[in-house]
Amino acid sequence: MRVVLDSKGKTPERAHVLDGTAPTLIVTSEDSNRTFPRAEVLRCGKDQVDLVLLLEQLSSRGIKMVLVEGGSTVIWSFLRDGLADELRVFISSRVLGGQSAPTVAGGLGVSFVEDSIPLRLERSERLGDGILLEYTVVR
């Protein structure tokens, strides 16, 4: 099942994820009243998607594992809330740079090193001119 986190319900009608080729769940906040003809909608959380509640809902449907492919804000949210077991990072052989370049984990981050999220490097693999790093979250 494809699950799209879309707090404000802004997924375009013609987005590939809405092509009907796989069951799709669009998860919005309660503030959104948007519907999607080719997807089920789950309203989960007041201003933004409540990830803990979402995972509980998915578990009640028999979904026990999720692959989160998201931007830095989504990745940070899963890490911050202790909801991630693994983190896989691909480092490309291209430098994008700039102050607005995306980072692995966005959001507010932490102010002190002791508040950081510890990871253990489990594996690295060269992919073309880049490298894939696979970490587990240390609890």
Backbone as CSV, one residue per row, in Angstrom:
resi,resn,N_x,N_y,N_z,CA_x,CA_y,CA_z,C_x,C_y,C_z
1,MET,0.850,-1.176,0.000,0.000,0.000,0.000,0.892,1.234,0.000
2,ARG,0.555,2.181,-0.830,1.261,3.462,-0.829,0.553,4.386,0.154
3,VAL,1.327,5.002,1.020,0.785,5.930,2.015,1.455,7.280,1.787
4,VAL,0.644,8.298,1.558,1.164,9.634,1.285,0.808,10.544,2.456
5,LEU,1.834,11.136,3.074,1.607,12.108,4.135,1.389,13.461,3.478
6,ASP,0.209,14.023,3.669,-0.169,15.260,2.989,-1.081,16.073,3.911
7,SER,-0.493,16.662,4.934,-1.263,17.353,5.980,-2.323,18.289,5.428
8,LYS,-1.988,19.045,4.409,-2.903,20.071,3.880,-3.731,19.589,2.690
9,GLY,-3.509,18.355,2.239,-4.284,17.829,1.108,-3.919,18.490,-0.203
10,LYS,-2.646,18.681,-0.460,-2.198,19.398,-1.666,-1.701,18.494,-2.790
11,THR,-1.849,17.182,-2.655,-1.406,16.293,-3.715,-2.165,16.618,-4.996
12,PRO,-1.457,16.856,-6.101,-2.141,17.190,-7.363,-2.987,16.025,-7.874
13,GLU,-4.120,16.326,-8.469,-5.028,15.307,-9.009,-4.324,14.374,-9.984
14,ARG,-3.337,14.877,-10.722,-2.666,14.087,-11.750,-1.357,13.460,-11.261
15,ALA,-1.119,13.477,-9.956,0.105,12.889,-9.403,0.143,11.391,-9.714
16,HIS,1.329,10.886,-10.021,1.499,9.478,-10.364,1.003,8.560,-9.251
17,VAL,1.150,8.993,-8.018,0.733,8.163,-6.883,-0.782,7.917,-6.890
18,LEU,-1.526,8.714,-7.637,-2.981,8.570,-7.719,-3.410,7.868,-9.007
19,ASP,-2.493,7.118,-9.636,-2.805,6.505,-10.925,-3.644,5.229,-10.812
20,GLY,-3.913,4.762,-9.594,-4.771,3.597,-9.406,-4.076,2.260,-9.577
21,THR,-2.753,2.252,-9.772,-2.051,0.977,-9.985,-1.764,0.234,-8.686
22,ALA,-1.927,0.895,-7.543,-1.730,0.247,-6.243,-2.660,0.915,-5.244
23,PRO,-3.094,0.171,-4.229,-3.914,0.807,-3.189,-3.149,1.980,-2.584
24,THR,-3.833,3.110,-2.462,-3.184,4.332,-1.993,-4.007,4.957,-0.873
25,LEU,-3.303,5.340,0.175,-3.907,6.005,1.320,-3.288,7.392,1.431
26,ILE,-4.099,8.423,1.323,-3.626,9.791,1.511,-3.966,10.175,2.945
27,VAL,-2.949,10.554,3.715,-3.145,10.882,5.123,-3.036,12.395,5.269
28,THR,-4.134,13.006,5.709,-4.164,14.459,5.895,-4.414,14.771,7.370
29,SER,-4.325,16.043,7.700,-4.727,16.477,9.039,-6.249,16.601,9.047
30,GLU,-6.799,16.762,10.222,-8.243,16.945,10.359,-8.693,18.271,9.747
31,ASP,-7.756,19.208,9.572,-8.080,20.521,9.000,-8.364,20.456,7.504
32,SER,-7.928,19.390,6.848,-8.136,19.257,5.408,-9.437,18.517,5.150
33,ASN,-10.219,19.005,4.185,-11.455,18.307,3.823,-11.367,17.758,2.397
34,ARG,-10.181,17.730,1.846,-9.953,17.272,0.474,-10.219,15.780,0.341
35,THR,-10.799,15.383,-0.771,-10.993,13.979,-1.093,-10.221,13.670,-2.375
36,PHE,-9.949,12.398,-2.590,-9.215,11.956,-3.763,-9.966,10.777,-4.367
37,PRO,-10.462,10.910,-5.582,-11.284,9.858,-6.181,-10.601,8.497,-6.286
38,ARG,-9.283,8.459,-6.453,-8.595,7.185,-6.663,-7.781,6.755,-5.444
39,ALA,-8.104,7.319,-4.269,-7.372,6.953,-3.058,-8.283,7.067,-1.851
40,GLU,-7.973,6.281,-0.859,-8.654,6.393,0.429,-8.006,7.549,1.190
41,VAL,-8.793,8.267,1.978,-8.267,9.368,2.780,-8.428,9.028,4.251
42,LEU,-7.352,9.268,5.010,-7.379,9.106,6.459,-7.001,10.445,7.072
43,ARG,-7.865,10.981,7.925,-7.575,12.244,8.611,-6.996,11.877,9.977
44,CYS,-5.785,12.368,10.217,-5.032,11.840,11.355,-4.197,12.953,11.981
45,GLY,-4.730,13.637,12.991,-3.999,14.717,13.646,-4.613,16.074,13.362
46,LYS,-4.432,16.996,14.272,-5.085,18.308,14.166,-4.482,19.189,13.068
47,ASP,-3.275,19.715,13.273,-2.677,20.636,12.304,-1.778,19.933,11.292
48,GLN,-1.236,18.814,11.719,-0.375,18.024,10.835,-0.627,16.556,11.131
49,VAL,-0.103,15.700,10.285,-0.312,14.267,10.460,0.338,13.820,11.770
50,ASP,-0.432,13.132,12.593,0.046,12.560,13.847,0.646,11.195,13.506
51,LEU,1.975,11.116,13.513,2.658,9.908,13.058,2.399,8.700,13.952
52,VAL,2.342,8.908,15.258,2.079,7.791,16.174,0.688,7.220,15.898
53,LEU,-0.300,8.089,15.782,-1.662,7.648,15.482,-1.715,6.960,14.119
54,LEU,-1.008,7.504,13.142,-0.973,6.900,11.816,-0.409,5.475,11.887
55,LEU,0.703,5.292,12.577,1.296,3.959,12.680,0.377,2.990,13.411
56,GLU,-0.364,3.483,14.393,-1.349,2.643,15.078,-2.448,2.217,14.104
57,GLN,-2.901,3.163,13.289,-3.946,2.867,12.298,-3.449,1.849,11.276
58,LEU,-2.214,2.017,10.818,-1.650,1.075,9.854,-1.493,-0.308,10.482
59,SER,-1.058,-0.352,11.724,-0.897,-1.627,12.429,-2.239,-2.347,12.554
60,SER,-3.296,-1.597,12.832,-4.621,-2.209,12.956,-5.106,-2.783,11.624
61,ARG,-4.502,-2.351,10.533,-4.819,-2.883,9.195,-3.889,-4.040,8.805
62,GLY,-3.012,-4.412,9.736,-2.092,-5.508,9.463,-0.766,-5.072,8.862
63,ILE,-0.543,-3.787,8.751,0.715,-3.280,8.203,1.701,-3.129,9.353
64,LYS,2.758,-3.905,9.321,3.719,-3.945,10.426,5.046,-3.280,10.091
65,MET,5.282,-2.965,8.817,6.541,-2.352,8.421,6.259,-1.293,7.358
66,VAL,6.929,-0.164,7.486,6.787,0.890,6.480,8.172,1.344,6.025
67,LEU,8.247,1.708,4.773,9.431,2.336,4.212,9.070,3.797,4.035
68,VAL,9.774,4.670,4.728,9.495,6.101,4.653,10.469,6.710,3.665
69,GLU,9.930,7.192,2.568,10.734,7.895,1.584,10.213,9.320,1.596
70,GLY,10.940,10.192,2.262,10.407,11.529,2.434,11.476,12.585,2.374
71,GLY,11.017,13.797,2.497,11.926,14.921,2.575,12.496,15.045,3.976
72,SER,13.316,16.052,4.157,14.029,16.205,5.421,13.093,16.411,6.616
73,THR,11.970,17.061,6.414,11.041,17.303,7.524,10.383,15.995,7.972
74,VAL,9.959,15.180,7.024,9.340,13.893,7.359,10.361,12.973,8.026
75,ILE,11.566,12.908,7.463,12.614,12.065,8.042,12.907,12.513,9.470
76,TRP,13.069,13.809,9.675,13.333,14.327,11.025,12.201,13.961,11.981
77,SER,10.967,14.073,11.536,9.826,13.767,12.402,9.849,12.320,12.868
78,PHE,10.139,11.385,11.971,10.214,9.975,12.361,11.375,9.730,13.316
79,LEU,12.519,10.347,13.056,13.676,10.188,13.943,13.414,10.825,15.311
80,ARG,12.935,12.061,15.307,12.671,12.806,16.551,11.699,12.076,17.451
81,ASP,10.671,11.479,16.866,9.633,10.819,17.654,9.982,9.363,17.993
82,GLY,11.202,8.929,17.637,11.631,7.573,17.955,10.874,6.510,17.185
83,LEU,10.428,6.837,15.978,9.608,5.921,15.196,10.394,5.199,14.106
84,ALA,11.666,5.509,13.980,12.501,4.880,12.950,13.455,3.885,13.582
85,ASP,13.627,2.747,12.936,14.586,1.735,13.376,15.863,1.792,12.545
86,GLU,15.723,2.194,11.296,16.855,2.239,10.375,16.842,3.554,9.616
87,LEU,18.018,3.914,9.118,18.143,5.089,8.252,19.106,4.717,7.140
88,ARG,18.666,4.909,5.915,19.535,4.646,4.762,19.735,5.962,4.038
89,VAL,20.997,6.293,3.817,21.347,7.576,3.208,22.189,7.305,1.971
90,PHE,21.782,7.861,0.844,22.588,7.762,-0.370,23.302,9.086,-0.566
91,ILE,24.605,9.012,-0.721,25.407,10.211,-0.976,25.840,10.158,-2.432
92,SER,25.376,11.133,-3.171,25.643,11.208,-4.598,27.040,11.743,-4.864
93,SER,27.491,11.563,-6.085,28.785,12.104,-6.492,28.636,13.524,-7.044
94,ARG,27.516,14.145,-6.783,27.270,15.528,-7.211,27.061,16.407,-5.982
95,VAL,27.620,17.599,-6.027,27.446,18.566,-4.946,26.395,19.568,-5.391
96,LEU,25.297,19.645,-4.626,24.254,20.622,-4.921,24.568,21.938,-4.226
97,GLY,24.836,21.851,-2.940,25.246,23.017,-2.165,24.196,24.109,-2.074
98,GLY,24.596,25.197,-1.460,23.702,26.334,-1.282,22.961,26.269,0.036
99,GLN,22.546,27.411,0.513,21.874,27.479,1.808,20.529,26.778,1.811
100,SER,19.904,26.658,0.651,18.587,26.020,0.612,18.670,24.565,0.147
101,ALA,19.875,24.005,0.044,20.018,22.603,-0.372,19.391,21.689,0.673
102,PRO,18.693,20.652,0.217,18.056,19.741,1.182,19.095,18.986,2.003
103,THR,18.720,18.692,3.236,19.567,17.903,4.127,18.833,16.612,4.458
104,VAL,19.518,15.671,5.062,18.900,14.388,5.419,17.758,14.600,6.403
105,ALA,18.010,15.352,7.461,17.008,15.588,8.499,16.854,17.081,8.717
106,GLY,15.683,17.583,8.388,15.402,19.009,8.555,14.764,19.274,9.909
107,GLY,13.740,20.078,9.921,13.066,20.397,11.174,13.936,21.260,12.064
108,LEU,13.637,21.272,13.341,14.357,22.118,14.288,15.718,21.566,14.678
109,GLY,15.895,20.252,14.569,17.158,19.664,14.998,17.295,19.729,16.505
110,VAL,18.530,19.604,16.995,18.780,19.659,18.434,19.767,20.774,18.727
111,SER,19.746,21.261,19.952,20.657,22.325,20.367,21.924,21.788,21.003
112,PHE,21.862,20.566,21.530,22.990,19.993,22.242,23.297,18.604,21.697
113,VAL,24.563,18.274,21.602,24.985,16.974,21.081,24.349,15.838,21.875
114,GLU,24.217,15.998,23.188,23.635,14.917,23.999,22.166,14.672,23.672
115,ASP,21.525,15.589,22.954,20.134,15.401,22.534,20.032,14.808,21.126
116,SER,21.177,14.530,20.515,21.181,14.020,19.146,20.677,12.573,19.108
117,ILE,20.387,12.103,17.921,19.876,10.753,17.732,21.042,9.863,17.329
118,PRO,21.443,8.935,18.212,22.610,8.091,17.905,22.277,7.021,16.858
119,LEU,23.200,6.854,15.932,23.079,5.852,14.873,24.303,4.949,14.902
120,ARG,24.129,3.722,14.438,25.251,2.802,14.296,25.331,2.404,12.822
121,LEU,26.490,2.655,12.209,26.682,2.284,10.817,26.761,0.771,10.704
122,GLU,25.867,0.179,9.943,25.808,-1.274,9.788,26.473,-1.735,8.495
123,ARG,26.358,-0.900,7.453,26.841,-1.331,6.153,27.023,-0.123,5.244
124,SER,27.962,-0.214,4.336,28.116,0.785,3.280,28.310,0.038,1.969
125,GLU,27.760,0.602,0.912,27.852,-0.046,-0.392,28.028,1.013,-1.471
126,ARG,29.025,0.811,-2.293,29.242,1.718,-3.407,28.185,1.447,-4.474
127,LEU,27.503,2.488,-4.913,26.507,2.397,-5.981,26.901,3.410,-7.050
128,GLY,27.442,2.934,-8.151,27.944,3.850,-9.172,29.052,4.690,-8.569
129,ASP,28.929,5.999,-8.720,29.909,6.918,-8.138,29.487,7.406,-6.758
130,GLY,28.393,6.868,-6.219,27.917,7.282,-4.902,28.077,6.162,-3.893
131,ILE,27.525,6.400,-2.719,27.615,5.396,-1.652,26.303,5.377,-0.871
132,LEU,25.876,4.166,-0.518,24.691,3.977,0.310,25.168,3.606,1.707
133,LEU,24.745,4.372,2.687,25.070,4.114,4.093,23.821,3.600,4.788
134,GLU,23.961,2.490,5.500,22.821,1.908,6.210,23.118,1.928,7.709
135,TYR,22.259,2.609,8.448,22.405,2.778,9.888,21.231,2.138,10.606
136,THR,21.452,1.730,11.862,20.353,1.422,12.757,20.323,2.517,13.814
137,VAL,19.128,2.804,14.303,18.955,3.799,15.361,19.268,3.112,16.674
138,VAL,20.163,3.708,17.459,20.554,3.155,18.751,19.567,3.643,19.798
139,ARG,18.985,2.705,20.531,18.025,3.080,21.577,18.609,2.835,22.931
